[in-house]
Amino acid sequence: MQYFNTIIDWNELNCNQQKKILSRPICLNNNIVKKKVKDIINNIRVLGDEAVKNYTNLFDKYLLNSFQLSSEDISSSLLNINPSLKKAISVAQKNITLFHKAQILPETDIETQVGIRCQQIYLPLNSIGIYIPNGIAPLLSTVLMLGIPAKISGCKEVILCSPPPISDEIIYTAHICGIKKIFQVGGAQAIAAMAFGTNTIPKVDKIFGPGNTYVTEAKLQVSSMLNGPEIDMLAGPSELLIISDETSNPDFVAADLLSQAEHGTSSQVILLTSCMKLAKKVVLSINDQIKNFSRSSDIYTALQNSSIILTKNLIESIDISNTYAPEHLIIHTHKPRSLLNFISNASSIFLGPWSPESAGDYASGTNHVLPTYGKSVSSSALGLSDFKKRILVQELTSQGFISLSSTLEILSQAEKLEAHNNAVKVRINFLKDQS
């Protein structure tokens, strides 16, 4: 059976067709989802733990008297992790820790002119909530991607919510990241509980983590409310774009396309190449490799959103990639690093044949929480700075104030802000009286 066999010549398409081929799968703004999420949030705010308990029973079919895992629950889960998995998690933890520690920024402390000292300092967020889905597979890698920078940043309170039953893998990974408060709560109700707090689940200042349509909608709604928390980002379906040439290994390219298509039926993968021979080999390899996967039907659905595009040359491939602004970009060419300076829009870039997207997803060290849906035009991958806040400090001596006073008076007068001007004059008059 041929799962995927479409090769499109970019230069045979008109402008509208080109735009369509680069369109993401439609994310419907379902009014039913919006209404349900709004009701869930309102009920959590009013009824707290009682509503959380009811929704957990309704949606997850779990009747829980206590949402928080006890220290005994956590300890028993730690015994169920096999040594090889522990070792793999340890390697990933080390690399992610090293990369994120390297992102620690020095504080700024300068004298802009004599007697005027300006600083920029960084403080950790007081409390954060991490949401980890627990559906088809336990996303323990996302626990690492969120828990490690939270720990490095020094966030004072970190809680984790995940639908019941929380897998041993998630519990173990949370434990080694120093997360002590783990709650068996999922869906929009978990987001609402972390956003506004209940008797059991603490209110947090910022919520991190991916989720389904209901979780994403809940993050959007709570972050828009008065006194609601900040959120990391609104991530859409996962996506990958590959730029390749005649030197590329078609089996590697096919494997990378399939690995990203596996994320979900709404995922999108695109190959850009000027080599028709390679494109045909990639198609054959996709159809050969896909036979080995148990979820081949889901991957096939994702491939219906996807394309292999034939371009004139590498320059055109780069232009198309920058227009698309992919979440993941693999440059699988003869000299991939030489193209790096020409890339303006991508969330995470993988250079060369030995840098599969899987490395970034798990253990190379970079963060896998990334802007999607073209947001890399203006947004960045999750990093240490997302777990901190910048605070500005200024301190003027009397000498520094006097030297700046005329500038302050002129500017405040120009803006017709009398009280601002008065705050300067009061001090000037005081200094004159002292002399």
C-alpha positions as CSV (number, residue, x, y, z in Angstrom):
1,M,0.0,0.0,0.0
2,Q,1.3,3.5,-0.9
3,Y,0.9,5.7,2.1
4,F,2.5,8.8,0.7
5,N,3.6,9.5,-2.9
6,T,3.0,13.2,-3.7
7,I,5.9,15.3,-4.9
8,I,5.0,18.9,-5.7
9,D,7.0,21.2,-7.9
10,W,7.0,24.6,-6.1
11,N,7.4,26.6,-9.3
12,E,4.4,25.0,-11.0
13,L,2.1,26.4,-8.3
14,N,0.6,29.9,-8.4
15,C,0.8,32.2,-5.4
16,N,-2.5,30.9,-3.9
17,Q,-1.5,27.3,-4.3
18,Q,1.9,28.0,-2.7
19,K,0.2,29.6,0.2
20,K,-2.2,26.7,0.6
21,I,0.5,24.0,0.5
22,L,2.3,25.8,3.4
23,S,-1.0,26.2,5.5
24,R,-1.1,24.4,8.8
25,P,-3.9,21.9,9.6
26,I,-6.9,24.0,10.7
27,C,-7.2,24.4,14.5
28,L,-10.9,24.9,14.9
29,N,-12.1,27.4,17.6
30,N,-14.8,25.1,18.7
31,N,-17.5,27.0,20.6
32,I,-18.6,23.8,22.4
33,V,-15.0,23.4,23.8
34,K,-14.9,27.1,24.8
35,K,-18.2,26.8,26.6
36,K,-17.3,23.5,28.4
37,V,-13.9,24.9,29.5
38,K,-15.5,28.1,30.8
39,D,-18.0,26.1,32.8
40,I,-15.2,23.9,34.3
41,I,-13.2,27.0,35.3
42,N,-16.1,28.7,36.9
43,N,-17.0,25.6,38.8
44,I,-13.5,25.1,40.1
45,R,-13.3,28.7,41.2
46,V,-16.6,28.3,43.2
47,L,-16.5,24.7,44.4
48,G,-12.7,24.1,44.5
49,D,-11.8,20.5,45.4
50,E,-15.3,19.2,45.2
51,A,-15.5,20.2,41.5
52,V,-12.0,18.8,40.8
53,K,-13.1,15.5,42.4
54,N,-16.3,15.4,40.3
55,Y,-14.6,16.2,37.0
56,T,-11.9,13.6,37.7
57,N,-14.6,11.0,38.3
58,L,-16.5,12.2,35.2
59,F,-13.6,12.5,32.7
60,D,-10.9,10.1,34.0
61,K,-13.2,7.6,35.7
62,Y,-11.2,7.9,39.0
63,L,-12.9,8.6,42.3
64,L,-10.1,10.1,44.5
65,N,-10.4,11.2,48.0
66,S,-6.9,12.8,47.9
67,F,-5.3,14.3,44.8
68,Q,-1.8,14.7,46.1
69,L,0.5,11.7,46.0
70,S,1.8,10.8,49.4
71,S,5.6,10.4,50.0
72,E,4.8,6.6,50.3
73,D,3.1,6.6,46.9
74,I,6.2,8.4,45.4
75,S,8.7,6.0,47.1
76,S,6.9,2.9,45.9
77,S,6.8,4.2,42.3
78,L,10.5,4.8,42.4
79,L,11.1,1.0,42.8
80,N,9.3,0.2,39.6
81,I,11.8,2.0,37.2
82,N,14.2,-0.3,35.5
83,P,17.9,0.5,35.6
84,S,18.3,1.1,31.9
85,L,15.5,3.7,31.9
86,K,17.1,5.4,35.0
87,K,20.4,5.6,33.2
88,A,18.8,7.1,30.1
89,I,16.9,9.7,32.2
90,S,20.2,10.5,34.0
91,V,22.0,11.2,30.7
92,A,19.2,13.4,29.5
93,Q,19.0,15.2,32.8
94,K,22.8,15.9,32.7
95,N,22.7,17.4,29.2
96,I,19.6,19.4,29.8
97,T,21.0,20.7,33.0
98,L,24.3,21.7,31.4
99,F,22.6,23.6,28.5
100,H,20.2,25.4,30.8
101,K,22.8,26.4,33.4
102,A,24.8,28.0,30.5
103,Q,21.8,30.3,30.0
104,I,22.2,32.0,33.4
105,L,22.7,35.7,32.5
106,P,24.9,38.1,34.4
107,E,23.1,40.9,36.1
108,T,23.5,44.4,34.6
109,D,24.9,47.1,36.9
110,I,26.2,50.3,35.3
111,E,26.6,54.0,35.9
112,T,24.8,55.7,33.0
113,Q,26.3,59.0,34.1
114,V,28.0,60.2,37.2
115,G,25.7,59.6,40.2
116,I,23.2,57.5,38.3
117,R,23.3,53.8,38.9
118,C,21.0,51.4,36.9
119,Q,20.7,47.7,37.4
120,Q,18.8,44.8,35.9
121,I,18.4,41.8,38.3
122,Y,16.8,38.4,37.9
123,L,14.5,36.8,40.4
124,P,12.9,33.3,40.1
125,L,9.1,33.0,39.8
126,N,7.6,32.3,43.2
127,S,5.4,29.4,42.1
128,I,4.9,27.5,38.9
129,G,2.6,24.7,37.8
130,I,3.7,22.0,35.4
131,Y,1.0,20.1,33.4
132,I,2.0,16.7,32.0
133,P,-0.4,14.8,29.7
134,N,-0.7,11.1,30.5
135,G,-2.5,9.7,27.4
136,I,-0.9,7.5,24.8
137,A,2.5,7.7,26.4
138,P,3.9,9.1,29.6
139,L,5.7,12.4,28.6
140,L,8.5,12.0,31.1
141,S,10.8,14.1,28.7
142,T,8.6,17.1,29.2
143,V,9.0,16.7,33.0
144,L,12.7,17.1,32.4
145,M,12.3,20.0,30.0
146,L,10.2,22.0,32.6
147,G,11.4,20.7,35.9
148,I,15.1,21.2,35.3
149,P,15.0,24.9,34.4
150,A,12.6,25.5,37.2
151,K,15.0,24.0,39.6
152,I,18.0,25.9,38.2
153,S,16.1,29.2,38.3
154,G,15.3,28.6,42.0
155,C,11.5,28.7,41.7
156,K,10.3,28.6,45.3
157,E,7.3,26.2,44.7
158,V,6.9,23.8,41.9
159,I,3.8,21.6,41.6
160,L,2.9,19.0,38.9
161,C,-0.5,17.9,37.8
162,S,-1.1,14.9,35.5
163,P,-4.2,12.8,34.9
164,P,-4.7,9.6,37.0
165,P,-3.2,7.1,37.2
166,I,0.1,8.9,37.0
167,S,2.7,6.7,35.5
168,D,5.7,5.6,37.5
169,E,8.0,7.1,34.9
170,I,6.5,10.6,35.4
171,I,6.6,10.3,39.2
172,Y,10.3,9.1,39.1
173,T,11.3,12.0,36.7
174,A,9.5,14.6,38.8
175,H,11.2,13.2,41.9
176,I,14.7,13.5,40.4
177,C,13.8,17.1,39.3
178,G,13.1,17.9,43.0
179,I,9.3,18.2,42.5
180,K,7.7,17.1,45.7
181,K,4.0,18.2,45.2
182,I,2.5,15.9,42.6
183,F,-1.3,15.9,42.0
184,Q,-3.4,13.3,40.2
185,V,-5.5,15.8,38.3
186,G,-5.8,16.3,34.5
187,G,-7.5,18.2,31.8
188,A,-9.0,21.7,32.0
189,Q,-9.8,21.1,35.7
190,A,-6.1,20.8,36.5
191,I,-5.3,24.1,34.7
192,A,-8.2,25.9,36.5
193,A,-7.1,24.5,39.9
194,M,-3.5,25.6,39.4
195,A,-4.7,29.0,38.1
196,F,-6.9,29.9,41.0
197,G,-6.1,27.4,43.8
198,T,-8.2,25.1,45.9
199,N,-7.9,23.9,49.5
200,T,-5.6,21.1,48.2
201,I,-4.0,22.5,45.1
202,P,-1.9,25.7,45.4
203,K,-2.5,28.7,43.2
204,V,0.6,29.3,40.9
205,D,2.0,32.3,39.1
206,K,2.7,30.6,35.8
207,I,1.5,27.4,34.2
208,F,3.7,25.3,31.9
209,G,3.1,22.3,29.8
210,P,1.3,20.9,26.7
211,G,-2.1,19.3,26.5
212,N,-5.1,18.5,24.4
213,T,-7.7,21.0,23.0
214,Y,-9.4,21.4,26.4
215,V,-6.1,22.0,28.2
216,T,-4.9,24.5,25.6
217,E,-8.3,26.4,25.8
218,A,-8.1,26.4,29.6
219,K,-4.6,27.9,29.5
220,L,-5.9,30.6,27.1
221,Q,-8.9,31.4,29.2
222,V,-7.2,31.5,32.7
223,S,-4.3,33.6,31.4
224,S,-6.9,36.2,30.0
225,M,-8.6,36.6,33.4
226,L,-8.0,39.2,36.0
227,N,-5.6,37.7,38.6
228,G,-5.1,34.7,36.3
229,P,-1.6,33.2,35.9
230,E,0.8,33.6,33.1
231,I,1.4,30.7,30.7
232,D,4.4,29.4,28.8
233,M,2.8,29.4,25.3
234,L,-0.2,28.1,23.3
235,A,1.4,25.3,21.4
236,G,-0.4,23.9,18.4
237,P,0.2,20.6,16.5
238,S,3.8,19.6,16.1
239,E,5.6,20.3,12.9
240,L,8.9,19.6,11.1
241,L,10.5,21.0,7.9
242,I,13.6,19.4,6.3
243,I,15.9,21.0,3.8
244,S,17.9,18.4,1.9
245,D,20.1,18.1,-1.2
246,E,21.5,15.3,-3.3
247,T,24.0,14.3,-0.6
248,S,21.2,13.5,1.9
249,N,20.5,10.0,3.1
250,P,16.9,9.3,2.0
251,D,16.3,6.7,4.8
252,F,17.3,9.3,7.4
253,V,15.1,11.9,5.9
254,A,12.1,9.5,5.7
255,A,12.7,8.4,9.3
256,D,12.7,12.0,10.5
257,L,9.5,12.8,8.7
258,L,7.8,9.8,10.2
259,S,9.1,10.5,13.7
260,Q,7.4,13.9,13.7
261,A,4.2,12.7,12.0
262,E,3.9,10.2,14.9
263,H,3.2,13.1,17.4
264,G,-0.5,13.2,16.3
265,T,-2.9,13.2,13.4
266,S,-2.7,17.0,13.2
267,S,1.1,17.1,12.9
268,Q,2.6,18.3,9.7
269,V,5.9,17.5,8.0
270,I,7.5,19.1,4.9
271,L,10.5,18.2,2.8
272,L,12.1,20.8,0.6
273,T,14.7,19.6,-1.9
274,S,15.9,20.5,-5.4
275,C,16.8,16.9,-6.1
276,M,14.0,14.8,-7.7
277,K,16.0,11.6,-7.3
278,L,16.2,12.1,-3.6
279,A,12.5,13.0,-3.3
280,K,11.5,9.7,-5.0
281,K,13.8,7.7,-2.7
282,V,12.3,9.4,0.3
283,V,8.8,8.4,-0.8
284,L,9.9,4.8,-1.2
285,S,11.6,4.8,2.2
286,I,8.6,6.3,3.9
287,N,6.3,3.6,2.5
288,D,8.8,0.9,3.5
289,Q,9.5,2.2,7.1
290,I,5.8,3.0,8.0
291,K,4.9,-0.7,7.8
292,N,6.9,-1.3,11.0
293,F,4.8,1.1,13.2
294,S,1.8,0.0,15.3
295,R,0.3,3.5,14.9
296,S,0.7,3.7,11.1
297,S,-2.9,4.8,10.6
298,D,-2.3,7.9,12.7
299,I,0.9,8.7,10.9
300,Y,-0.8,8.3,7.6
301,T,-3.4,10.8,8.6
302,A,-0.7,13.3,9.5
303,L,1.0,12.7,6.2
304,Q,-2.2,13.9,4.5
305,N,-1.3,17.3,5.9
306,S,2.2,17.0,4.6
307,S,4.2,17.6,1.5
308,I,7.4,16.8,-0.4
309,I,8.2,20.0,-2.4
310,L,10.7,20.2,-5.3
311,T,12.5,23.5,-5.4
312,K,15.0,25.2,-7.8
313,N,17.8,25.3,-5.4
314,L,18.9,25.6,-1.8
315,I,18.2,29.4,-1.8
316,E,14.6,28.8,-2.7
317,S,14.3,26.1,-0.1
318,I,15.6,28.5,2.6
319,D,13.2,31.2,1.5
320,I,10.2,28.8,1.7
321,S,11.4,27.6,5.1
322,N,11.7,31.2,6.5
323,T,8.2,31.9,5.2
324,Y,6.8,28.7,6.9
325,A,8.7,29.4,10.1
326,P,8.8,25.8,11.4
327,E,8.8,24.5,14.9
328,H,11.6,22.0,14.0
329,L,14.0,22.6,11.1
330,I,16.4,19.9,10.0
331,I,19.1,21.0,7.5
332,H,20.3,17.8,6.0
333,T,22.7,19.1,3.3
334,H,26.4,18.9,2.3
335,K,27.5,21.8,4.5
336,P,24.5,22.4,6.8
337,R,26.2,24.9,9.1
338,S,27.0,27.2,6.2
339,L,23.3,27.7,5.8
340,L,22.6,28.7,9.4
341,N,23.2,32.4,8.9
342,F,20.4,32.4,6.3
343,I,17.8,31.0,8.5
344,S,15.6,33.7,10.1
345,N,12.6,31.8,11.4
346,A,12.7,28.5,13.2
347,S,12.1,27.4,16.8
348,S,14.8,24.6,16.9
349,I,17.3,23.8,14.2
350,F,19.1,20.4,13.7
351,L,22.2,20.4,11.6
352,G,23.5,17.4,9.6
353,P,22.6,13.7,9.1
354,W,23.4,12.8,12.7
355,S,21.1,15.3,14.4
356,P,17.6,13.7,14.3
357,E,14.7,15.7,15.8
358,S,14.5,12.9,18.4
359,A,17.7,14.1,20.0
360,G,16.2,17.5,20.8
361,D,13.0,15.8,22.0
362,Y,14.8,13.8,24.6
363,A,18.4,14.3,25.5
364,S,20.7,16.6,23.5
365,G,20.2,19.3,26.0
366,T,18.0,21.9,24.2
367,N,14.4,22.4,25.3
368,H,11.6,20.8,23.3
369,V,8.9,23.2,24.4
370,L,8.7,25.3,21.2
371,P,6.5,27.8,19.4
372,T,4.5,26.3,16.6
373,Y,2.1,27.5,13.9
374,G,4.6,30.0,12.5
375,K,5.1,31.7,15.9
376,S,8.9,31.4,15.6
377,V,8.7,34.6,13.6
378,S,8.6,36.4,16.9
379,S,8.7,33.9,19.7
380,S,11.4,31.7,21.1
381,A,11.9,28.2,22.5
382,L,11.4,27.8,26.2
383,G,14.5,28.6,28.3
384,L,15.7,29.6,31.7
385,S,14.4,33.2,31.3
386,D,10.9,31.9,31.2
387,F,11.2,30.8,34.8
388,K,12.5,34.2,36.0
389,K,11.5,37.8,36.0
390,R,13.6,40.8,35.3
391,I,13.5,43.7,37.7
392,L,15.0,47.1,37.1
393,V,16.7,49.2,39.8
394,Q,17.9,52.7,39.7
395,E,19.7,54.8,42.4
396,L,20.6,58.5,42.0
397,T,22.9,60.4,44.3
398,S,22.0,64.1,44.9
399,Q,24.8,65.0,42.4
400,G,23.4,62.6,39.8
401,F,19.9,63.9,40.4
402,I,21.0,67.6,39.9
403,S,22.8,66.8,36.7
404,L,19.7,65.1,35.3
405,S,17.0,67.5,36.7
406,S,16.8,69.9,33.8
407,T,16.4,67.0,31.4
408,L,13.6,65.6,33.6
409,E,11.9,69.0,33.8
410,I,12.0,69.6,30.1
411,L,10.7,66.2,29.2
412,S,7.9,66.2,31.8
413,Q,6.8,69.7,30.6
414,A,6.8,68.5,27.0
415,E,4.4,65.7,28.0
416,K,2.3,68.1,30.1
417,L,2.7,66.0,33.3
418,E,2.8,68.6,36.0
419,A,3.1,66.2,38.9
420,H,6.1,64.5,37.3
421,N,7.7,67.9,37.0
422,N,6.7,68.8,40.5
423,A,8.5,65.7,41.9
424,V,11.7,67.1,40.4
425,K,11.2,70.7,41.5
426,V,10.4,69.7,45.2
427,R,13.8,68.0,45.4
428,I,15.6,70.9,43.6
429,N,14.1,73.4,46.0
430,F,15.1,71.2,49.0
431,L,18.7,71.1,47.8
432,K,18.7,74.8,47.3
433,D,17.5,75.4,50.9
434,Q,20.3,73.1,52.2
435,S,23.0,75.0,50.4
